[in-house]
Amino acid sequence: MRTLLFTFLLTAFAACRDNAAPKQIAATDTSAKDTIIARENAIIDSVKTITLGNSDTYEKLPRLDFKPMKEAEFNALKPENGIRRYPESEKDSIIYIQTKDKNFSLRKYNSNNFKENDNGYKLSGVLPLQNLFVLTKMNLDEGFTFSSLMLLDSLTNYRYTINSFGDAGGNVPETSSGRKYLIYYYNLIFAEESKIGILKINDRSNPETYLSEFASGDLSGLQIETIVWESDSVFCVKGYRGEAPAKKFEYYRCELP
């Protein structure tokens, strides 16, 4: 069923693009086009939003415990359930997204054309097993660019915003092999430290609690390069210390509490 829906979303993309694109606005009519994009951005901002990843919530939940592992063991793992590319249109710098019953037109983030208080989006793709669009919302405030990670449910139109461990949105979440958990991490920019959050995937019949915080942890002195699920309850981390070309890699295994 999930595969069929994902296929439907891809095949319906062209129709979404035609329906959502502001064809009546000439490409040179910048102010009118900006007005339409702002209106469309407001539509996605108005959908039901669930905020996850609050530090106060994680402080009350179990902490992750990491055990060293060998490089060969890590290299033998095969990543599963990764993100899939979703066809994007470059037309008018807009991202067109079609969910089960809505079309969204979002301003695509462009660092070369980004003004103070502007908002824009990056589309990483789709988590096909969960039918979740993975978006990063970018905004410019007092000369600094900030970002936040967002998951848009293509079945319920709920938006799950994941609070970052820092000023940026973090990496694209990875689904566990048994589809029970999502993992995401953030490398602190001004410190050799990385933080990991685990979200539990619950019953979709109640979108309010479909995703919930489960556990968190950090690796002091280490930046994460990649994370791979070994099973539905065990994940492995490849991290490093130092800078290229003198990076020193380390490998860790963690069993969920």
C-alpha positions as protocol buffer text, in pm:
chain_id: "A"
residue {
  index: 1
  type: MET
  ca { x: 0 y: 0 z: 0 }
}
residue {
  index: 2
  type: ARG
  ca { x: 282 y: 242 z: 94 }
}
residue {
  index: 3
  type: THR
  ca { x: 463 y: 161 z: -229 }
}
residue {
  index: 4
  type: LEU
  ca { x: 150 y: 225 z: -434 }
}
residue {
  index: 5
  type: LEU
  ca { x: 94 y: 559 z: -264 }
}
residue {
  index: 6
  type: PHE
  ca { x: 453 y: 667 z: -318 }
}
residue {
  index: 7
  type: THR
  ca { x: 418 y: 574 z: -686 }
}
residue {
  index: 8
  type: PHE
  ca { x: 97 y: 776 z: -700 }
}
residue {
  index: 9
  type: LEU
  ca { x: 274 y: 1079 z: -554 }
}
residue {
  index: 10
  type: LEU
  ca { x: 546 y: 1061 z: -818 }
}
residue {
  index: 11
  type: THR
  ca { x: 314 y: 1010 z: -1112 }
}
residue {
  index: 12
  type: ALA
  ca { x: 87 y: 1288 z: -991 }
}
residue {
  index: 13
  type: PHE
  ca { x: 375 y: 1533 z: -971 }
}
residue {
  index: 14
  type: ALA
  ca { x: 324 y: 1668 z: -1322 }
}
residue {
  index: 15
  type: ALA
  ca { x: -41 y: 1738 z: -1253 }
}
residue {
  index: 16
  type: CYS
  ca { x: 51 y: 1909 z: -928 }
}
residue {
  index: 17
  type: ARG
  ca { x: 303 y: 2127 z: -1108 }
}
residue {
  index: 18
  type: ASP
  ca { x: 47 y: 2235 z: -1366 }
}
residue {
  index: 19
  type: ASN
  ca { x: -223 y: 2303 z: -1109 }
}
residue {
  index: 20
  type: ALA
  ca { x: -2 y: 2480 z: -856 }
}
residue {
  index: 21
  type: ALA
  ca { x: 213 y: 2692 z: -1082 }
}
residue {
  index: 22
  type: PRO
  ca { x: 106 y: 3058 z: -1109 }
}
residue {
  index: 23
  type: LYS
  ca { x: 87 y: 3057 z: -1488 }
}
residue {
  index: 24
  type: GLN
  ca { x: -92 y: 3389 z: -1509 }
}
residue {
  index: 25
  type: ILE
  ca { x: 209 y: 3573 z: -1366 }
}
residue {
  index: 26
  type: ALA
  ca { x: 485 y: 3666 z: -1608 }
}
residue {
  index: 27
  type: ALA
  ca { x: 837 y: 3567 z: -1509 }
}
residue {
  index: 28
  type: THR
  ca { x: 941 y: 3932 z: -1502 }
}
residue {
  index: 29
  type: ASP
  ca { x: 658 y: 4037 z: -1268 }
}
residue {
  index: 30
  type: THR
  ca { x: 863 y: 3981 z: -954 }
}
residue {
  index: 31
  type: SER
  ca { x: 642 y: 4158 z: -701 }
}
residue {
  index: 32
  type: ALA
  ca { x: 327 y: 3972 z: -807 }
}
residue {
  index: 33
  type: LYS
  ca { x: 512 y: 3643 z: -811 }
}
residue {
  index: 34
  type: ASP
  ca { x: 653 y: 3708 z: -463 }
}
residue {
  index: 35
  type: THR
  ca { x: 300 y: 3779 z: -340 }
}
residue {
  index: 36
  type: ILE
  ca { x: 177 y: 3443 z: -469 }
}
residue {
  index: 37
  type: ILE
  ca { x: 471 y: 3254 z: -323 }
}
residue {
  index: 38
  type: ALA
  ca { x: 423 y: 3425 z: 13 }
}
residue {
  index: 39
  type: ARG
  ca { x: 57 y: 3323 z: 6 }
}
residue {
  index: 40
  type: GLU
  ca { x: 146 y: 2962 z: -78 }
}
residue {
  index: 41
  type: ASN
  ca { x: 412 y: 2953 z: 195 }
}
residue {
  index: 42
  type: ALA
  ca { x: 147 y: 3073 z: 436 }
}
residue {
  index: 43
  type: ILE
  ca { x: -70 y: 2775 z: 340 }
}
residue {
  index: 44
  type: ILE
  ca { x: 189 y: 2523 z: 458 }
}
residue {
  index: 45
  type: ASP
  ca { x: 251 y: 2735 z: 767 }
}
residue {
  index: 46
  type: SER
  ca { x: -120 y: 2707 z: 845 }
}
residue {
  index: 47
  type: VAL
  ca { x: -141 y: 2327 z: 844 }
}
residue {
  index: 48
  type: LYS
  ca { x: -151 y: 2145 z: 1176 }
}
residue {
  index: 49
  type: THR
  ca { x: 199 y: 2146 z: 1323 }
}
residue {
  index: 50
  type: ILE
  ca { x: 347 y: 1917 z: 1587 }
}
residue {
  index: 51
  type: THR
  ca { x: 677 y: 2028 z: 1740 }
}
residue {
  index: 52
  type: LEU
  ca { x: 924 y: 1757 z: 1841 }
}
residue {
  index: 53
  type: GLY
  ca { x: 1272 y: 1743 z: 1988 }
}
residue {
  index: 54
  type: ASN
  ca { x: 1229 y: 1978 z: 2282 }
}
residue {
  index: 55
  type: SER
  ca { x: 1526 y: 1953 z: 2517 }
}
residue {
  index: 56
  type: ASP
  ca { x: 1296 y: 1952 z: 2821 }
}
residue {
  index: 57
  type: THR
  ca { x: 1121 y: 1643 z: 2684 }
}
residue {
  index: 58
  type: TYR
  ca { x: 1444 y: 1458 z: 2607 }
}
residue {
  index: 59
  type: GLU
  ca { x: 1579 y: 1529 z: 2957 }
}
residue {
  index: 60
  type: LYS
  ca { x: 1300 y: 1314 z: 3099 }
}
residue {
  index: 61
  type: LEU
  ca { x: 1368 y: 1022 z: 2861 }
}
residue {
  index: 62
  type: PRO
  ca { x: 1638 y: 751 z: 2848 }
}
residue {
  index: 63
  type: ARG
  ca { x: 1991 y: 836 z: 2740 }
}
residue {
  index: 64
  type: LEU
  ca { x: 2177 y: 648 z: 2467 }
}
residue {
  index: 65
  type: ASP
  ca { x: 2479 y: 437 z: 2560 }
}
residue {
  index: 66
  type: PHE
  ca { x: 2752 y: 391 z: 2298 }
}
residue {
  index: 67
  type: LYS
  ca { x: 2996 y: 99 z: 2279 }
}
residue {
  index: 68
  type: PRO
  ca { x: 3307 y: 94 z: 2055 }
}
residue {
  index: 69
  type: MET
  ca { x: 3300 y: -135 z: 1752 }
}
residue {
  index: 70
  type: LYS
  ca { x: 3544 y: -234 z: 1478 }
}
residue {
  index: 71
  type: GLU
  ca { x: 3567 y: -59 z: 1142 }
}
residue {
  index: 72
  type: ALA
  ca { x: 3518 y: -388 z: 956 }
}
residue {
  index: 73
  type: GLU
  ca { x: 3194 y: -451 z: 1144 }
}
residue {
  index: 74
  type: PHE
  ca { x: 3063 y: -109 z: 1047 }
}
residue {
  index: 75
  type: ASN
  ca { x: 3164 y: -145 z: 683 }
}
residue {
  index: 76
  type: ALA
  ca { x: 2974 y: -474 z: 662 }
}
residue {
  index: 77
  type: LEU
  ca { x: 2646 y: -297 z: 734 }
}
residue {
  index: 78
  type: LYS
  ca { x: 2411 y: -214 z: 449 }
}
residue {
  index: 79
  type: PRO
  ca { x: 2204 y: 104 z: 478 }
}
residue {
  index: 80
  type: GLU
  ca { x: 1829 y: 50 z: 435 }
}
residue {
  index: 81
  type: ASN
  ca { x: 1513 y: 255 z: 413 }
}
residue {
  index: 82
  type: GLY
  ca { x: 1692 y: 565 z: 289 }
}
residue {
  index: 83
  type: ILE
  ca { x: 1536 y: 876 z: 148 }
}
residue {
  index: 84
  type: ARG
  ca { x: 1420 y: 881 z: -214 }
}
residue {
  index: 85
  type: ARG
  ca { x: 1446 y: 1172 z: -450 }
}
residue {
  index: 86
  type: TYR
  ca { x: 1121 y: 1350 z: -529 }
}
residue {
  index: 87
  type: PRO
  ca { x: 1107 y: 1514 z: -875 }
}
residue {
  index: 88
  type: GLU
  ca { x: 1149 y: 1889 z: -848 }
}
residue {
  index: 89
  type: SER
  ca { x: 1064 y: 2159 z: -1095 }
}
residue {
  index: 90
  type: GLU
  ca { x: 1311 y: 2444 z: -1135 }
}
residue {
  index: 91
  type: LYS
  ca { x: 1039 y: 2665 z: -1283 }
}
residue {
  index: 92
  type: ASP
  ca { x: 1010 y: 3004 z: -1112 }
}
residue {
  index: 93
  type: SER
  ca { x: 1224 y: 2876 z: -822 }
}
residue {
  index: 94
  type: ILE
  ca { x: 925 y: 2702 z: -668 }
}
residue {
  index: 95
  type: ILE
  ca { x: 901 y: 2358 z: -509 }
}
residue {
  index: 96
  type: TYR
  ca { x: 576 y: 2182 z: -599 }
}
residue {
  index: 97
  type: ILE
  ca { x: 456 y: 1912 z: -360 }
}
residue {
  index: 98
  type: GLN
  ca { x: 143 y: 1701 z: -389 }
}
residue {
  index: 99
  type: THR
  ca { x: 7 y: 1517 z: -88 }
}
residue {
  index: 100
  type: LYS
  ca { x: -299 y: 1294 z: -79 }
}
residue {
  index: 101
  type: ASP
  ca { x: -544 y: 1583 z: -113 }
}
residue {
  index: 102
  type: LYS
  ca { x: -343 y: 1908 z: -126 }
}
residue {
  index: 103
  type: ASN
  ca { x: -99 y: 2088 z: -354 }
}
residue {
  index: 104
  type: PHE
  ca { x: 177 y: 2301 z: -202 }
}
residue {
  index: 105
  type: SER
  ca { x: 392 y: 2559 z: -382 }
}
residue {
  index: 106
  type: LEU
  ca { x: 693 y: 2663 z: -176 }
}
residue {
  index: 107
  type: ARG
  ca { x: 965 y: 2917 z: -239 }
}
residue {
  index: 108
  type: LYS
  ca { x: 1289 y: 2734 z: -308 }
}
residue {
  index: 109
  type: TYR
  ca { x: 1584 y: 2855 z: -103 }
}
residue {
  index: 110
  type: ASN
  ca { x: 1850 y: 3034 z: -306 }
}
residue {
  index: 111
  type: SER
  ca { x: 2144 y: 3181 z: -115 }
}
residue {
  index: 112
  type: ASN
  ca { x: 2214 y: 3422 z: -403 }
}
residue {
  index: 113
  type: ASN
  ca { x: 1869 y: 3578 z: -384 }
}
residue {
  index: 114
  type: PHE
  ca { x: 1783 y: 3575 z: -16 }
}
residue {
  index: 115
  type: LYS
  ca { x: 1684 y: 3893 z: 166 }
}
residue {
  index: 116
  type: GLU
  ca { x: 1641 y: 3984 z: 531 }
}
residue {
  index: 117
  type: ASN
  ca { x: 1337 y: 3810 z: 688 }
}
residue {
  index: 118
  type: ASP
  ca { x: 1296 y: 3589 z: 380 }
}
residue {
  index: 119
  type: ASN
  ca { x: 1181 y: 3229 z: 414 }
}
residue {
  index: 120
  type: GLY
  ca { x: 1267 y: 2951 z: 172 }
}
residue {
  index: 121
  type: TYR
  ca { x: 1268 y: 2572 z: 158 }
}
residue {
  index: 122
  type: LYS
  ca { x: 1498 y: 2289 z: 59 }
}
residue {
  index: 123
  type: LEU
  ca { x: 1340 y: 1957 z: -37 }
}
residue {
  index: 124
  type: SER
  ca { x: 1562 y: 1659 z: 50 }
}
residue {
  index: 125
  type: GLY
  ca { x: 1316 y: 1397 z: -79 }
}
residue {
  index: 126
  type: VAL
  ca { x: 1066 y: 1147 z: 60 }
}
residue {
  index: 127
  type: LEU
  ca { x: 1090 y: 881 z: 329 }
}
residue {
  index: 128
  type: PRO
  ca { x: 884 y: 627 z: 130 }
}
residue {
  index: 129
  type: LEU
  ca { x: 805 y: 387 z: 414 }
}
residue {
  index: 130
  type: GLN
  ca { x: 641 y: 669 z: 610 }
}
residue {
  index: 131
  type: ASN
  ca { x: 528 y: 882 z: 314 }
}
residue {
  index: 132
  type: LEU
  ca { x: 696 y: 1183 z: 473 }
}
residue {
  index: 133
  type: PHE
  ca { x: 838 y: 1472 z: 273 }
}
residue {
  index: 134
  type: VAL
  ca { x: 1165 y: 1593 z: 426 }
}
residue {
  index: 135
  type: LEU
  ca { x: 1201 y: 1971 z: 407 }
}
residue {
  index: 136
  type: THR
  ca { x: 1437 y: 2225 z: 556 }
}
residue {
  index: 137
  type: LYS
  ca { x: 1295 y: 2570 z: 617 }
}
residue {
  index: 138
  type: MET
  ca { x: 1553 y: 2848 z: 581 }
}
residue {
  index: 139
  type: ASN
  ca { x: 1522 y: 3202 z: 710 }
}
residue {
  index: 140
  type: LEU
  ca { x: 1752 y: 3505 z: 722 }
}
residue {
  index: 141
  type: ASP
  ca { x: 1753 y: 3712 z: 1040 }
}
residue {
  index: 142
  type: GLU
  ca { x: 1995 y: 3999 z: 1108 }
}
residue {
  index: 143
  type: GLY
  ca { x: 2235 y: 3864 z: 849 }
}
residue {
  index: 144
  type: PHE
  ca { x: 2240 y: 3509 z: 988 }
}
residue {
  index: 145
  type: THR
  ca { x: 2081 y: 3212 z: 814 }
}
residue {
  index: 146
  type: PHE
  ca { x: 1889 y: 2971 z: 1036 }
}
residue {
  index: 147
  type: SER
  ca { x: 1717 y: 2647 z: 940 }
}
residue {
  index: 148
  type: SER
  ca { x: 1473 y: 2395 z: 1084 }
}
residue {
  index: 149
  type: LEU
  ca { x: 1392 y: 2039 z: 982 }
}
residue {
  index: 150
  type: MET
  ca { x: 1034 y: 1961 z: 887 }
}
residue {
  index: 151
  type: LEU
  ca { x: 848 y: 1641 z: 796 }
}
residue {
  index: 152
  type: LEU
  ca { x: 525 y: 1681 z: 597 }
}
residue {
  index: 153
  type: ASP
  ca { x: 293 y: 1381 z: 613 }
}
residue {
  index: 154
  type: SER
  ca { x: 154 y: 1319 z: 265 }
}
residue {
  index: 155
  type: LEU
  ca { x: -140 y: 1119 z: 406 }
}
residue {
  index: 156
  type: THR
  ca { x: -264 y: 1349 z: 683 }
}
residue {
  index: 157
  type: ASN
  ca { x: -108 y: 1687 z: 588 }
}
residue {
  index: 158
  type: TYR
  ca { x: 31 y: 1717 z: 939 }
}
residue {
  index: 159
  type: ARG
  ca { x: 363 y: 1897 z: 966 }
}
residue {
  index: 160
  type: TYR
  ca { x: 620 y: 1772 z: 1218 }
}
residue {
  index: 161
  type: THR
  ca { x: 884 y: 2031 z: 1301 }
}
residue {
  index: 162
  type: ILE
  ca { x: 1194 y: 1892 z: 1470 }
}
residue {
  index: 163
  type: ASN
  ca { x: 1368 y: 2135 z: 1702 }
}
residue {
  index: 164
  type: SER
  ca { x: 1737 y: 2141 z: 1627 }
}
residue {
  index: 165
  type: PHE
  ca { x: 2015 y: 2079 z: 1876 }
}
residue {
  index: 166
  type: GLY
  ca { x: 2177 y: 2393 z: 1728 }
}
residue {
  index: 167
  type: ASP
  ca { x: 2109 y: 2674 z: 1478 }
}
residue {
  index: 168
  type: ALA
  ca { x: 2072 y: 2448 z: 1173 }
}
residue {
  index: 169
  type: GLY
  ca { x: 1819 y: 2180 z: 1092 }
}
residue {
  index: 170
  type: GLY
  ca { x: 2042 y: 1875 z: 1119 }
}
residue {
  index: 171
  type: ASN
  ca { x: 2061 y: 1573 z: 889 }
}
residue {
  index: 172
  type: VAL
  ca { x: 1787 y: 1384 z: 704 }
}
residue {
  index: 173
  type: PRO
  ca { x: 1629 y: 1129 z: 944 }
}
residue {
  index: 174
  type: GLU
  ca { x: 1693 y: 759 z: 883 }
}
residue {
  index: 175
  type: THR
  ca { x: 1424 y: 493 z: 935 }
}
residue {
  index: 176
  type: SER
  ca { x: 1505 y: 180 z: 1134 }
}
residue {
  index: 177
  type: SER
  ca { x: 1487 y: -155 z: 956 }
}
residue {
  index: 178
  type: GLY
  ca { x: 1160 y: -249 z: 1125 }
}
residue {
  index: 179
  type: ARG
  ca { x: 1006 y: 95 z: 1064 }
}
residue {
  index: 180
  type: LYS
  ca { x: 967 y: 166 z: 1434 }
}
residue {
  index: 181
  type: TYR
  ca { x: 1207 y: 457 z: 1480 }
}
residue {
  index: 182
  type: LEU
  ca { x: 1357 y: 762 z: 1310 }
}
residue {
  index: 183
  type: ILE
  ca { x: 1706 y: 881 z: 1400 }
}
residue {
  index: 184
  type: TYR
  ca { x: 1855 y: 1223 z: 1336 }
}
residue {
  index: 185
  type: TYR
  ca { x: 2174 y: 1396 z: 1449 }
}
residue {
  index: 186
  type: TYR
  ca { x: 2342 y: 1734 z: 1462 }
}
residue {
  index: 187
  type: ASN
  ca { x: 2711 y: 1821 z: 1460 }
}
residue {
  index: 188
  type: LEU
  ca { x: 2773 y: 2129 z: 1673 }
}
residue {
  index: 189
  type: ILE
  ca { x: 2946 y: 2388 z: 1459 }
}
residue {
  index: 190
  type: PHE
  ca { x: 3174 y: 2549 z: 1717 }
}
residue {
  index: 191
  type: ALA
  ca { x: 3248 y: 2240 z: 1926 }
}
residue {
  index: 192
  type: GLU
  ca { x: 3368 y: 1888 z: 1856 }
}
residue {
  index: 193
  type: GLU
  ca { x: 3048 y: 1730 z: 1974 }
}
residue {
  index: 194
  type: SER
  ca { x: 2746 y: 1566 z: 1814 }
}
residue {
  index: 195
  type: LYS
  ca { x: 2395 y: 1505 z: 1940 }
}
residue {
  index: 196
  type: ILE
  ca { x: 2147 y: 1232 z: 1843 }
}
residue {
  index: 197
  type: GLY
  ca { x: 1770 y: 1217 z: 1876 }
}
residue {
  index: 198
  type: ILE
  ca { x: 1543 y: 913 z: 1837 }
}
residue {
  index: 199
  type: LEU
  ca { x: 1176 y: 949 z: 1743 }
}
residue {
  index: 200
  type: LYS
  ca { x: 933 y: 661 z: 1785 }
}
residue {
  index: 201
  type: ILE
  ca { x: 689 y: 589 z: 1501 }
}
residue {
  index: 202
  type: ASN
  ca { x: 342 y: 526 z: 1643 }
}
residue {
  index: 203
  type: ASP
  ca { x: -4 y: 456 z: 1507 }
}
residue {
  index: 204
  type: ARG
  ca { x: -86 y: 696 z: 1225 }
}
residue {
  index: 205
  type: SER
  ca { x: -457 y: 689 z: 1308 }
}
residue {
  index: 206
  type: ASN
  ca { x: -380 y: 962 z: 1561 }
}
residue {
  index: 207
  type: PRO
  ca { x: -159 y: 1213 z: 1376 }
}
residue {
  index: 208
  type: GLU
  ca { x: -108 y: 1413 z: 1696 }
}
residue {
  index: 209
  type: THR
  ca { x: 106 y: 1132 z: 1840 }
}
residue {
  index: 210
  type: TYR
  ca { x: 228 y: 965 z: 1520 }
}
residue {
  index: 211
  type: LEU
  ca { x: 585 y: 1066 z: 1605 }
}
residue {
  index: 212
  type: SER
  ca { x: 714 y: 1109 z: 1960 }
}
residue {
  index: 213
  type: GLU
  ca { x: 1049 y: 1158 z: 2132 }
}
residue {
  index: 214
  type: PHE
  ca { x: 1202 y: 831 z: 2254 }
}
residue {
  index: 215
  type: ALA
  ca { x: 1566 y: 884 z: 2359 }
}
residue {
  index: 216
  type: SER
  ca { x: 1870 y: 1105 z: 2299 }
}
residue {
  index: 217
  type: GLY
  ca { x: 2244 y: 1109 z: 2348 }
}
residue {
  index: 218
  type: ASP
  ca { x: 2568 y: 1282 z: 2257 }
}
residue {
  index: 219
  type: LEU
  ca { x: 2921 y: 1193 z: 2155 }
}
residue {
  index: 220
  type: SER
  ca { x: 3169 y: 1431 z: 2312 }
}
residue {
  index: 221
  type: GLY
  ca { x: 3471 y: 1523 z: 2101 }
}
residue {
  index: 222
  type: LEU
  ca { x: 3326 y: 1350 z: 1794 }
}
residue {
  index: 223
  type: GLN
  ca { x: 3160 y: 1469 z: 1474 }
}
residue {
  index: 224
  type: ILE
  ca { x: 2926 y: 1222 z: 1303 }
}
residue {
  index: 225
  type: GLU
  ca { x: 2986 y: 1130 z: 941 }
}
residue {
  index: 226
  type: THR
  ca { x: 2711 y: 871 z: 901 }
}
residue {
  index: 227
  type: ILE
  ca { x: 2468 y: 652 z: 1094 }
}
residue {
  index: 228
  type: VAL
  ca { x: 2345 y: 308 z: 984 }
}
residue {
  index: 229
  type: TRP
  ca { x: 2074 y: 95 z: 1144 }
}
residue {
  index: 230
  type: GLU
  ca { x: 2191 y: -258 z: 1220 }
}
residue {
  index: 231
  type: SER
  ca { x: 1847 y: -375 z: 1332 }
}
residue {
  index: 232
  type: ASP
  ca { x: 1525 y: -222 z: 1453 }
}
residue {
  index: 233
  type: SER
  ca { x: 1680 y: -162 z: 1795 }
}
residue {
  index: 234
  type: VAL
  ca { x: 2051 y: -115 z: 1719 }
}
residue {
  index: 235
  type: PHE
  ca { x: 2225 y: 157 z: 1519 }
}
residue {
  index: 236
  type: CYS
  ca { x: 2592 y: 221 z: 1446 }
}
residue {
  index: 237
  type: VAL
  ca { x: 2784 y: 547 z: 1414 }
}
residue {
  index: 238
  type: LYS
  ca { x: 3087 y: 643 z: 1208 }
}
residue {
  index: 239
  type: GLY
  ca { x: 3242 y: 955 z: 1357 }
}
residue {
  index: 240
  type: TYR
  ca { x: 3569 y: 1143 z: 1339 }
}
residue {
  index: 241
  type: ARG
  ca { x: 3798 y: 1370 z: 1530 }
}
residue {
  index: 242
  type: GLY
  ca { x: 4005 y: 1644 z: 1372 }
}
residue {
  index: 243
  type: GLU
  ca { x: 3988 y: 1796 z: 1025 }
}
residue {
  index: 244
  type: ALA
  ca { x: 4065 y: 1665 z: 677 }
}
residue {
  index: 245
  type: PRO
  ca { x: 4307 y: 1531 z: 571 }
}
residue {
  index: 246
  type: ALA
  ca { x: 4399 y: 1425 z: 924 }
}
residue {
  index: 247
  type: LYS
  ca { x: 4060 y: 1291 z: 1031 }
}
residue {
  index: 248
  type: LYS
  ca { x: 4069 y: 1001 z: 1275 }
}
residue {
  index: 249
  type: PHE
  ca { x: 3761 y: 780 z: 1245 }
}
residue {
  index: 250
  type: GLU
  ca { x: 3590 y: 599 z: 1529 }
}
residue {
  index: 251
  type: TYR
  ca { x: 3299 y: 354 z: 1528 }
}
residue {
  index: 252
  type: TYR
  ca { x: 3029 y: 296 z: 1785 }
}
residue {
  index: 253
  type: ARG
  ca { x: 2727 y: 70 z: 1833 }
}
residue {
  index: 254
  type: CYS
  ca { x: 2421 y: 165 z: 2036 }
}
residue {
  index: 255
  type: GLU
  ca { x: 2131 y: -52 z: 2147 }
}
residue {
  index: 256
  type: LEU
  ca { x: 1812 y: 138 z: 2216 }
}
residue {
  index: 257
  type: PRO
  ca { x: 1707 y: 145 z: 2582 }
}
